[in-house]
Amino acid sequence: MPLDTPARLLADATAQGLVRFDAAGQIEPGLAERWIVIDDGMTYIFRLREASWSDGAPVTAEQVAALLKRQIAPSSQNPLTPFLTAVDDIIVMTPQVIEVQLKRPRPDLLKLFAQPDLALMRLRPASGTGPFRVGRPARSPLLRPLIDPARGDPDDRRAPKPEENVRLIGERAARAIARFAAHDSDLVTGGTFADWPLVGLGEVAPANVRTDPAAGLFGLAIVNRDGFLGDPANRAALAGAIDRASAMAMVLPSWGIAEQILPEQLDSASPPHPAAWAPLPLADRQAQARARVAAWTGGPIALRIALPDGPGATLLFGALAASLRRVGVSSTRVAIGAPADLRLIDAVAPYDSARWYLATACRLCSEAAHAALDAARDAPTLPDRAARLAEADAVIAGDTPFIPLARPLRWSLVALRLRQWQPNSRAWHPLNRLRPDTTS
Protein backbone atom coordinates (compact mmCIF):
# COMPACT_ATOMS: atom_id res chain seq x y z
CA MET A 1 0.00 0.00 0.00
CA PRO A 2 1.25 3.55 -0.71
CA LEU A 3 2.64 5.33 2.35
CA ASP A 4 1.33 8.74 3.35
CA THR A 5 3.74 11.68 3.70
CA PRO A 6 4.56 11.25 7.44
CA ALA A 7 5.20 7.52 6.95
CA ARG A 8 7.40 8.15 3.91
CA LEU A 9 9.37 10.83 5.79
CA LEU A 10 9.84 8.48 8.74
CA ALA A 11 10.97 5.65 6.44
CA ASP A 12 13.39 7.95 4.60
CA ALA A 13 14.77 9.34 7.87
CA THR A 14 15.32 6.04 9.69
CA ALA A 15 16.15 3.71 6.80
CA GLN A 16 17.59 3.92 3.32
CA GLY A 17 18.01 1.88 0.21
CA LEU A 18 21.06 1.37 -1.94
CA VAL A 19 20.73 5.01 -3.01
CA ARG A 20 18.62 7.96 -1.87
CA PHE A 21 17.58 11.44 -2.96
CA ASP A 22 19.53 14.55 -2.03
CA ALA A 23 18.07 18.02 -1.46
CA ALA A 24 17.75 18.64 -5.21
CA GLY A 25 16.00 15.33 -5.90
CA GLN A 26 19.15 13.84 -7.44
CA ILE A 27 20.67 10.44 -6.68
CA GLU A 28 23.25 10.20 -3.89
CA PRO A 29 24.79 7.18 -2.12
CA GLY A 30 22.76 5.35 0.49
CA LEU A 31 23.87 1.93 1.61
CA ALA A 32 25.90 1.75 -1.60
CA GLU A 33 28.97 4.00 -1.64
CA ARG A 34 29.40 3.57 -5.41
CA TRP A 35 28.05 1.60 -8.35
CA ILE A 36 28.65 0.81 -12.00
CA VAL A 37 26.33 -0.17 -14.85
CA ILE A 38 27.57 -2.77 -17.36
CA ASP A 39 26.27 -5.19 -20.01
CA ASP A 40 24.50 -2.43 -21.95
CA GLY A 41 22.45 -1.47 -18.91
CA MET A 42 21.49 -5.04 -17.95
CA THR A 43 23.64 -5.26 -14.80
CA TYR A 44 24.07 -2.88 -11.86
CA ILE A 45 26.90 -3.62 -9.41
CA PHE A 46 26.78 -1.89 -6.03
CA ARG A 47 29.63 -1.71 -3.51
CA LEU A 48 28.20 -1.29 -0.01
CA ARG A 49 29.70 1.13 2.45
CA GLU A 50 30.49 0.27 6.04
CA ALA A 51 27.15 0.70 7.82
CA SER A 52 25.34 -0.41 10.93
CA TRP A 53 21.71 -0.93 11.81
CA SER A 54 20.41 1.46 14.42
CA ASP A 55 21.00 -1.19 17.12
CA GLY A 56 24.71 -1.30 16.20
CA ALA A 57 24.73 -4.59 14.26
CA PRO A 58 26.72 -4.45 11.01
CA VAL A 59 24.91 -4.40 7.68
CA THR A 60 25.78 -7.33 5.43
CA ALA A 61 25.38 -7.83 1.70
CA GLU A 62 23.28 -10.93 2.37
CA GLN A 63 20.83 -8.88 4.44
CA VAL A 64 20.61 -6.11 1.84
CA ALA A 65 19.98 -8.56 -1.01
CA ALA A 66 17.33 -10.48 0.95
CA LEU A 67 15.50 -7.32 2.05
CA LEU A 68 15.53 -5.86 -1.44
CA LYS A 69 14.21 -9.11 -2.95
CA ARG A 70 11.37 -9.08 -0.44
CA GLN A 71 10.54 -5.45 -1.26
CA ILE A 72 10.20 -6.08 -5.01
CA ALA A 73 8.69 -9.58 -4.94
CA PRO A 74 5.43 -9.94 -6.93
CA SER A 75 3.62 -10.75 -3.67
CA SER A 76 4.83 -7.50 -2.08
CA GLN A 77 2.33 -4.72 -1.36
CA ASN A 78 4.94 -2.15 -2.34
CA PRO A 79 3.36 0.34 -4.82
CA LEU A 80 6.56 0.35 -6.89
CA THR A 81 6.59 -3.41 -7.51
CA PRO A 82 4.72 -3.16 -10.87
CA PHE A 83 7.51 -0.93 -12.18
CA LEU A 84 10.34 -3.25 -11.10
CA THR A 85 9.45 -6.32 -13.14
CA ALA A 86 12.67 -5.92 -15.14
CA VAL A 87 14.71 -7.05 -12.11
CA ASP A 88 15.65 -10.68 -12.73
CA ASP A 89 17.84 -11.46 -9.73
CA ILE A 90 19.88 -9.89 -6.91
CA ILE A 91 23.11 -11.73 -6.22
CA VAL A 92 25.62 -11.42 -3.37
CA MET A 93 29.07 -11.33 -5.01
CA THR A 94 31.25 -10.55 -1.99
CA PRO A 95 30.55 -9.43 1.60
CA GLN A 96 30.57 -5.83 0.27
CA VAL A 97 29.19 -6.20 -3.27
CA ILE A 98 25.78 -7.10 -4.70
CA GLU A 99 24.75 -7.40 -8.32
CA VAL A 100 21.31 -6.57 -9.69
CA GLN A 101 20.62 -8.43 -12.92
CA LEU A 102 17.89 -7.18 -15.26
CA LYS A 103 15.80 -8.89 -17.91
CA ARG A 104 15.54 -5.61 -19.81
CA PRO A 105 17.55 -2.37 -19.54
CA ARG A 106 16.10 0.29 -17.23
CA PRO A 107 18.00 3.60 -17.20
CA ASP A 108 15.83 4.99 -14.38
CA LEU A 109 16.36 2.08 -11.99
CA LEU A 110 18.29 4.20 -9.48
CA LYS A 111 15.42 6.68 -9.17
CA LEU A 112 13.14 3.81 -8.16
CA PHE A 113 15.71 2.43 -5.70
CA ALA A 114 15.96 5.90 -4.12
CA GLN A 115 12.26 6.07 -3.26
CA PRO A 116 11.41 5.91 0.48
CA ASP A 117 9.06 3.02 -0.40
CA LEU A 118 12.22 0.94 -1.05
CA ALA A 119 14.05 1.91 2.13
CA LEU A 120 15.45 -1.25 3.74
CA MET A 121 14.44 -2.00 7.32
CA ARG A 122 15.41 -5.08 9.30
CA LEU A 123 12.30 -6.40 11.02
CA ARG A 124 13.61 -8.51 13.91
CA PRO A 125 14.62 -6.48 15.75
CA ALA A 126 13.17 -3.46 13.93
CA SER A 127 16.18 -1.46 12.83
CA GLY A 128 17.16 0.88 10.00
CA THR A 129 20.44 2.49 8.97
CA GLY A 130 19.59 6.12 9.47
CA PRO A 131 20.44 8.90 8.90
CA PHE A 132 18.22 9.23 11.99
CA ARG A 133 16.94 6.83 14.60
CA VAL A 134 13.80 7.07 16.69
CA GLY A 135 15.06 8.36 20.02
CA ARG A 136 11.73 8.29 21.79
CA PRO A 137 8.88 6.23 20.29
CA ALA A 138 5.70 8.26 20.28
CA ARG A 139 2.87 9.35 18.04
CA SER A 140 5.13 12.26 17.07
CA PRO A 141 8.55 10.60 17.20
CA LEU A 142 11.74 12.39 18.12
CA LEU A 143 14.43 11.61 15.55
CA ARG A 144 18.08 11.72 16.61
CA PRO A 145 20.98 11.77 14.11
CA LEU A 146 22.96 8.54 13.89
CA ILE A 147 26.73 8.70 14.10
CA ASP A 148 28.12 7.39 10.83
CA PRO A 149 30.85 4.76 11.52
CA ALA A 150 32.28 5.41 8.05
CA ARG A 151 33.45 8.89 9.02
CA GLY A 152 37.19 8.84 9.43
CA ASP A 153 37.63 11.98 11.53
CA PRO A 154 36.99 11.21 15.24
CA ASP A 155 35.85 14.80 15.70
CA ASP A 156 32.95 14.08 13.36
CA ARG A 157 31.78 11.27 15.65
CA ARG A 158 30.74 13.63 18.40
CA ALA A 159 27.35 13.17 20.00
CA PRO A 160 24.70 15.19 18.13
CA LYS A 161 23.55 18.42 19.70
CA PRO A 162 19.93 18.62 20.93
CA GLU A 163 19.07 21.17 18.23
CA GLU A 164 20.01 18.60 15.57
CA ASN A 165 17.10 16.40 16.64
CA VAL A 166 13.90 16.46 14.60
CA ARG A 167 10.36 16.12 15.91
CA LEU A 168 8.20 14.58 13.17
CA ILE A 169 4.52 15.47 13.50
CA GLY A 170 1.83 14.16 11.19
CA GLU A 171 -1.31 16.29 11.45
CA ARG A 172 -3.99 18.09 9.47
CA ALA A 173 -2.81 20.91 7.25
CA ALA A 174 -4.70 23.58 9.20
CA ARG A 175 -2.93 22.65 12.44
CA ALA A 176 0.44 22.39 10.71
CA ILE A 177 0.05 25.83 9.14
CA ALA A 178 -1.02 27.36 12.47
CA ARG A 179 1.95 25.73 14.21
CA PHE A 180 4.34 27.17 11.61
CA ALA A 181 2.76 30.64 11.77
CA ALA A 182 3.26 30.58 15.56
CA HIS A 183 6.97 29.76 15.02
CA ASP A 184 6.54 26.39 16.70
CA SER A 185 7.88 24.48 13.70
CA ASP A 186 10.44 25.02 10.96
CA LEU A 187 8.91 23.01 8.14
CA VAL A 188 5.55 21.96 6.76
CA THR A 189 5.92 19.62 3.81
CA GLY A 190 3.71 17.41 1.68
CA GLY A 191 1.08 20.07 1.01
CA THR A 192 -1.26 19.49 -1.94
CA PHE A 193 -3.88 21.43 -3.89
CA ALA A 194 -6.53 20.30 -1.41
CA ASP A 195 -4.97 22.35 1.39
CA TRP A 196 -3.48 25.21 -0.62
CA PRO A 197 -6.24 27.76 0.14
CA LEU A 198 -5.44 27.42 3.86
CA VAL A 199 -1.95 28.82 3.30
CA GLY A 200 -3.36 32.24 2.47
CA LEU A 201 -5.33 32.26 5.72
CA GLY A 202 -2.38 31.34 7.93
CA GLU A 203 -0.54 34.67 8.04
CA VAL A 204 2.64 33.05 6.73
CA ALA A 205 5.22 35.35 5.15
CA PRO A 206 5.49 34.89 1.35
CA ALA A 207 9.23 34.18 1.73
CA ASN A 208 8.36 31.03 3.66
CA VAL A 209 5.93 29.64 1.07
CA ARG A 210 7.60 27.36 -1.47
CA THR A 211 6.24 25.23 -4.30
CA ASP A 212 7.87 22.39 -6.21
CA PRO A 213 7.93 21.91 -9.99
CA ALA A 214 6.48 18.48 -9.37
CA ALA A 215 6.36 16.04 -12.27
CA GLY A 216 3.41 13.66 -12.31
CA LEU A 217 -0.30 13.28 -12.96
CA PHE A 218 -3.21 15.40 -11.83
CA GLY A 219 -6.53 14.56 -13.40
CA LEU A 220 -9.62 12.37 -13.39
CA ALA A 221 -9.43 8.65 -14.06
CA ILE A 222 -12.62 7.34 -15.68
CA VAL A 223 -13.34 4.37 -13.44
CA ASN A 224 -16.82 3.45 -14.70
CA ARG A 225 -17.63 2.63 -18.33
CA ASP A 226 -21.33 2.01 -18.01
CA GLY A 227 -23.88 4.09 -19.89
CA PHE A 228 -22.70 7.33 -21.46
CA LEU A 229 -19.10 6.69 -20.39
CA GLY A 230 -19.00 3.41 -22.30
CA ASP A 231 -18.28 5.18 -25.60
CA PRO A 232 -14.72 6.55 -26.01
CA ALA A 233 -16.08 9.42 -28.10
CA ASN A 234 -18.31 10.43 -25.19
CA ARG A 235 -15.38 10.21 -22.76
CA ALA A 236 -13.31 12.39 -25.07
CA ALA A 237 -16.14 14.91 -25.38
CA LEU A 238 -16.33 15.30 -21.60
CA ALA A 239 -12.54 15.60 -21.38
CA GLY A 240 -12.59 18.43 -23.92
CA ALA A 241 -15.51 20.21 -22.25
CA ILE A 242 -13.60 20.93 -19.00
CA ASP A 243 -12.59 24.57 -18.62
CA ARG A 244 -9.15 23.80 -17.20
CA ALA A 245 -7.94 27.38 -17.00
CA SER A 246 -10.89 28.42 -14.83
CA ALA A 247 -10.72 25.27 -12.71
CA MET A 248 -7.03 25.62 -11.90
CA ALA A 249 -7.30 29.38 -11.34
CA MET A 250 -9.96 28.76 -8.68
CA VAL A 251 -7.21 27.15 -6.58
CA LEU A 252 -4.06 28.97 -7.76
CA PRO A 253 -4.05 31.51 -10.63
CA SER A 254 -0.56 30.49 -11.77
CA TRP A 255 -1.35 26.76 -11.84
CA GLY A 256 -0.70 25.63 -15.40
CA ILE A 257 -3.03 23.24 -17.21
CA ALA A 258 -2.40 19.88 -18.90
CA GLU A 259 -4.28 18.48 -21.87
CA GLN A 260 -2.39 15.22 -22.38
CA ILE A 261 -1.14 12.39 -20.16
CA LEU A 262 2.57 12.70 -20.99
CA PRO A 263 4.12 16.02 -19.97
CA GLU A 264 6.84 15.61 -22.64
CA GLN A 265 8.32 12.90 -24.83
CA LEU A 266 10.36 11.29 -22.02
CA ASP A 267 11.49 7.80 -23.15
CA SER A 268 8.83 7.44 -25.84
CA ALA A 269 9.84 7.39 -29.50
CA SER A 270 7.35 10.18 -30.31
CA PRO A 271 6.11 13.41 -28.76
CA PRO A 272 3.00 13.10 -26.59
CA HIS A 273 -0.07 12.11 -28.59
CA PRO A 274 -2.54 15.02 -28.49
CA ALA A 275 -6.24 14.53 -27.87
CA ALA A 276 -8.40 15.05 -30.94
CA TRP A 277 -10.18 17.93 -29.22
CA ALA A 278 -7.00 19.76 -28.13
CA PRO A 279 -6.70 22.16 -31.14
CA LEU A 280 -10.32 23.35 -30.80
CA PRO A 281 -11.41 26.44 -28.83
CA LEU A 282 -13.18 25.66 -25.56
CA ALA A 283 -16.52 26.95 -26.91
CA ASP A 284 -16.37 24.47 -29.80
CA ARG A 285 -15.44 21.61 -27.50
CA GLN A 286 -18.34 22.36 -25.21
CA ALA A 287 -20.71 22.63 -28.15
CA GLN A 288 -19.64 19.19 -29.36
CA ALA A 289 -20.07 17.74 -25.87
CA ARG A 290 -23.56 19.28 -25.57
CA ALA A 291 -24.50 17.69 -28.88
CA ARG A 292 -23.37 14.25 -27.72
CA VAL A 293 -25.22 14.62 -24.42
CA ALA A 294 -28.37 15.76 -26.22
CA ALA A 295 -28.17 12.76 -28.55
CA TRP A 296 -27.87 10.31 -25.65
CA THR A 297 -31.06 8.28 -25.27
CA GLY A 298 -30.18 6.54 -22.02
CA GLY A 299 -31.68 9.16 -19.72
CA PRO A 300 -30.13 11.97 -17.65
CA ILE A 301 -26.36 11.79 -17.19
CA ALA A 302 -25.17 12.17 -13.60
CA LEU A 303 -21.54 11.56 -12.65
CA ARG A 304 -19.98 10.87 -9.26
CA ILE A 305 -16.60 12.61 -8.87
CA ALA A 306 -14.34 11.24 -6.13
CA LEU A 307 -12.14 13.90 -4.55
CA PRO A 308 -10.18 14.22 -1.29
CA ASP A 309 -11.26 16.43 1.58
CA GLY A 310 -10.10 20.02 1.75
CA PRO A 311 -11.05 23.49 0.54
CA GLY A 312 -8.96 23.17 -2.62
CA ALA A 313 -10.93 20.09 -3.60
CA THR A 314 -14.17 21.98 -2.92
CA LEU A 315 -13.08 24.76 -5.28
CA LEU A 316 -12.01 22.24 -7.90
CA PHE A 317 -15.31 20.38 -7.71
CA GLY A 318 -17.24 23.61 -8.13
CA ALA A 319 -15.32 24.43 -11.31
CA LEU A 320 -15.64 20.89 -12.70
CA ALA A 321 -19.36 20.77 -11.92
CA ALA A 322 -19.85 24.11 -13.69
CA SER A 323 -18.10 22.85 -16.84
CA LEU A 324 -20.16 19.66 -16.89
CA ARG A 325 -23.38 21.54 -16.22
CA ARG A 326 -22.78 23.69 -19.30
CA VAL A 327 -22.95 20.57 -21.49
CA GLY A 328 -25.98 19.03 -19.74
CA VAL A 329 -24.26 16.71 -17.25
CA SER A 330 -24.94 16.85 -13.51
CA SER A 331 -22.36 15.78 -10.96
CA THR A 332 -22.04 14.80 -7.31
CA ARG A 333 -18.94 14.91 -5.15
CA VAL A 334 -18.09 11.72 -3.26
CA ALA A 335 -15.23 10.71 -0.96
CA ILE A 336 -11.98 9.75 -2.64
CA GLY A 337 -12.42 6.06 -1.83
CA ALA A 338 -16.15 5.81 -2.54
CA PRO A 339 -17.71 4.21 -5.64
CA ALA A 340 -17.42 6.77 -8.42
CA ASP A 341 -17.45 7.43 -12.14
CA LEU A 342 -14.48 9.81 -12.12
CA ARG A 343 -11.70 9.58 -9.51
CA LEU A 344 -8.95 12.12 -8.96
CA ILE A 345 -5.36 10.96 -9.43
CA ASP A 346 -2.86 13.33 -7.81
CA ALA A 347 0.54 11.62 -7.95
CA VAL A 348 4.17 12.66 -8.27
CA ALA A 349 6.12 10.51 -10.73
CA PRO A 350 8.75 8.35 -8.98
CA TYR A 351 10.84 8.24 -12.16
CA ASP A 352 10.82 9.77 -15.64
CA SER A 353 9.24 7.16 -17.89
CA ALA A 354 6.23 7.38 -20.16
CA ARG A 355 5.21 3.95 -18.91
CA TRP A 356 4.61 5.24 -15.37
CA TYR A 357 2.34 8.00 -16.67
CA LEU A 358 0.40 5.73 -19.01
CA ALA A 359 0.04 2.84 -16.56
CA THR A 360 -0.96 5.16 -13.69
CA ALA A 361 -3.58 6.90 -15.84
CA CYS A 362 -4.93 3.58 -17.07
CA ARG A 363 -7.06 2.66 -14.04
CA LEU A 364 -9.72 1.27 -16.39
CA CYS A 365 -8.56 0.74 -19.97
CA SER A 366 -9.41 -1.27 -23.04
CA GLU A 367 -7.77 -4.62 -23.71
CA ALA A 368 -5.84 -3.00 -26.55
CA ALA A 369 -4.44 -0.38 -24.18
CA HIS A 370 -3.37 -2.99 -21.64
CA ALA A 371 -1.75 -5.05 -24.39
CA ALA A 372 0.17 -2.00 -25.60
CA LEU A 373 1.40 -1.27 -22.07
CA ASP A 374 2.47 -4.90 -21.61
CA ALA A 375 4.36 -4.78 -24.90
CA ALA A 376 6.22 -1.67 -23.74
CA ARG A 377 7.05 -3.27 -20.40
CA ASP A 378 8.40 -6.44 -22.04
CA ALA A 379 10.34 -4.78 -24.89
CA PRO A 380 13.86 -6.30 -24.99
CA THR A 381 15.77 -3.14 -25.94
CA LEU A 382 15.44 0.57 -25.25
CA PRO A 383 14.64 1.44 -28.90
CA ASP A 384 11.94 -1.25 -28.92
CA ARG A 385 10.59 0.05 -25.63
CA ALA A 386 10.48 3.61 -26.97
CA ALA A 387 8.52 2.48 -30.03
CA ARG A 388 6.07 0.45 -27.95
CA LEU A 389 5.55 3.39 -25.56
CA ALA A 390 4.68 5.64 -28.50
CA GLU A 391 2.16 3.07 -29.68
CA ALA A 392 0.69 2.74 -26.19
CA ASP A 393 0.38 6.51 -25.89
CA ALA A 394 -1.59 6.65 -29.15
CA VAL A 395 -3.87 3.75 -28.18
CA ILE A 396 -4.56 5.21 -24.74
CA ALA A 397 -5.23 8.67 -26.19
CA GLY A 398 -7.90 7.10 -28.38
CA ASP A 399 -9.34 5.08 -25.51
CA THR A 400 -9.57 8.14 -23.19
CA PRO A 401 -9.33 6.49 -19.76
CA PHE A 402 -8.11 9.71 -18.12
CA ILE A 403 -8.92 13.43 -18.15
CA PRO A 404 -5.67 15.36 -17.57
CA LEU A 405 -6.07 18.68 -15.79
CA ALA A 406 -2.69 19.98 -14.58
CA ARG A 407 0.63 19.03 -13.00
CA PRO A 408 0.56 18.08 -9.32
CA LEU A 409 0.68 21.05 -6.95
CA ARG A 410 3.06 20.49 -4.02
CA TRP A 411 3.88 23.15 -1.46
CA SER A 412 5.94 23.56 1.69
CA LEU A 413 6.36 26.17 4.41
CA VAL A 414 10.07 26.58 5.10
CA ALA A 415 11.82 28.53 7.84
CA LEU A 416 14.61 30.69 6.45
CA ARG A 417 17.15 28.86 8.60
CA LEU A 418 16.56 25.71 6.53
CA ARG A 419 18.90 27.02 3.86
CA GLN A 420 19.41 23.72 2.04
CA TRP A 421 15.74 23.27 1.07
CA GLN A 422 15.55 23.13 -2.72
CA PRO A 423 12.54 22.83 -5.06
CA ASN A 424 12.69 19.73 -7.22
CA SER A 425 10.59 17.64 -9.57
CA ARG A 426 10.23 14.80 -7.04
CA ALA A 427 8.78 17.22 -4.46
CA TRP A 428 10.87 15.36 -1.90
CA HIS A 429 12.87 16.99 0.88
CA PRO A 430 14.93 14.62 3.07
CA LEU A 431 15.06 15.68 6.70
CA ASN A 432 18.85 15.31 6.76
CA ARG A 433 19.25 17.71 3.82
CA LEU A 434 17.65 20.83 5.24
CA ARG A 435 20.38 22.41 7.38
CA PRO A 436 24.13 22.58 6.87
CA ASP A 437 24.71 21.32 10.41
CA THR A 438 22.52 18.19 10.23
CA THR A 439 23.83 14.69 9.70
CA SER A 440 24.55 13.51 6.20
Order of alpha helices (4+ residues) and beta strands (2+ residues): alpha-beta-beta-beta-beta-alpha-beta-beta-alpha-beta-beta-beta-alpha-beta-alpha-beta-beta-alpha-alpha-alpha-beta-alpha-beta-beta-alpha-alpha-alpha-beta-beta
